[in-house]
Amino acid sequence: MHWLDSLAARFLVTRQPRFFEDGWGSSALLEKLIRGPVGFAFPELSEVTMSQPRREGHLLIQEGGFPSPAAVGSLPESCREARFQLLLPHDAGARPPVCVFLAASGDEGFGLRRFIAKELAHYGVGSLLLENPYYGSRRPPEQKGPAVRTVLDLLLMFRATAVEATALLGWLLARGYPKVGISGYSMGGSIAAYAATMFPLPAAVIPLAAAHSSAPVFTEGVLSALPDWEALGRTTGGPEAARKRLTELLSAAATTALPPLSNPHRAILVAARRDGFVPSSSTLRLLQHWRGAELRYLPGGHLSAFFTGRSAIIRAILDAFSRVEALQLPPEEPPSSQA
């Protein structure tokens, strides 16, 4: 493990609110979610609102929003209105390729992912940054920071983000963007992998520091100290029984529980060699499931690799996009702008 991951673990244990302080959540909904994306047919977006574009350096930025196409009855009210930023190179001319880039654990707002978006724009690739349900402006009022209150909330966030990301990929293609891709770091990379499996059209897939499942992240990595094992153990026979049940639940919702990518050649996985958050065995399980995908390594640990390996991350995204043929779809009429 990289020393920075170890230091971050000690900080998180002493400063971060515990995950799952309210226990498991509804048993009926948990059982429904772990059966896989049944009922989550390819979603279409309606009522997308877009602000007027504004110029920031070499970027054109628009704020967007839409009602989440995920199961509305399950998501808290505060999570149901999705929010995103679309960042395009201002001198791209025709509509450029766009990468949907999902948030890492704890990455509320858009600031951290803008580092990647700004660099991609130099190569003529735009970025769409989605704010997760349960994060930032979509955080339930009773939730402290990014620490979701129940295991059900974690699974709902994971599934809803994947559904929204899938819908955004289709929306971009329908608006005339010729190539789309999906990426993210850490949790964002894991959700990107899951969403890519659900998307029926060609897309570049670049999961960064991603796990095949949330199970090893919360039971083996440095984040295994963050769940409130006492709260989870009250109804399951103690902390060890709770750990076993959490592993079973999260494993059932793994990317490897879904069919593999139809064309894994367009997927490039990127992992940190000394990752203390995501066990290397978890990334390898995803690679084995997507037989034919490529795996690249970054030096350093989970936290340091995002910053020191940024040029390699950009290269992986560009290489994956080069493996996707442009789709010639007639663009939809863009929705009316809303300031």
KAJOHU-V981677 format. One record per pair of residues at least 24 apart in sequence whose C-alpha atoms are under 6 Angstrom apart, sorted by the first residue. I is the first residue (numbers start at 1). J is the second residue. Records with the same first field share a line. If there is no record, write none. Layout:
# KAJOHU-V981677
I = J, J
This chain:
# KAJOHU-V981677
1 = 274, 275, 276
2 = 274, 301
5 = 276
9 = 222
18 = 226, 227, 228
19 = 147, 148, 226, 227, 228
20 = 149, 150, 151, 227, 228
21 = 149, 228, 231
22 = 149, 150
23 = 150, 231, 232
24 = 150, 151
25 = 150, 152
30 = 152
34 = 252, 253
43 = 167
44 = 167
49 = 338
50 = 337, 338
51 = 337, 338, 339
52 = 339
58 = 89, 90
59 = 88, 89, 90
60 = 87, 88, 90
61 = 86, 87
62 = 86
70 = 160
78 = 138, 140
79 = 133, 138
83 = 131
84 = 129, 130, 131
85 = 128, 129
86 = 127, 128
87 = 126, 127
88 = 126
89 = 121
95 = 177
96 = 125
97 = 125, 177, 178, 179, 180
98 = 125, 126, 127, 180
99 = 127, 180, 181, 182
100 = 127, 128, 182
101 = 129, 182, 183, 184
102 = 184, 188
103 = 188
104 = 185, 186, 187, 188
105 = 187
106 = 146
108 = 135, 136
109 = 136
132 = 161
133 = 157
162 = 191, 195
166 = 195, 199
174 = 331, 332
175 = 331, 332
176 = 331
178 = 326, 327
179 = 326
181 = 205
183 = 207
184 = 208
185 = 209
186 = 210
194 = 255
197 = 261
204 = 266, 320, 321
205 = 267
206 = 267, 268, 269
207 = 269
208 = 270
209 = 270, 271
211 = 282, 283
212 = 254, 255, 282, 283, 286
213 = 251, 254
214 = 250
215 = 247, 250, 251
217 = 278
221 = 276, 277
222 = 277
260 = 290
264 = 290, 292, 293
265 = 292, 293
266 = 320, 323
267 = 293
268 = 294, 295
269 = 295
270 = 295, 296, 297
271 = 297
272 = 297, 298, 299, 300, 301, 302
273 = 299
274 = 300, 301
275 = 301, 302
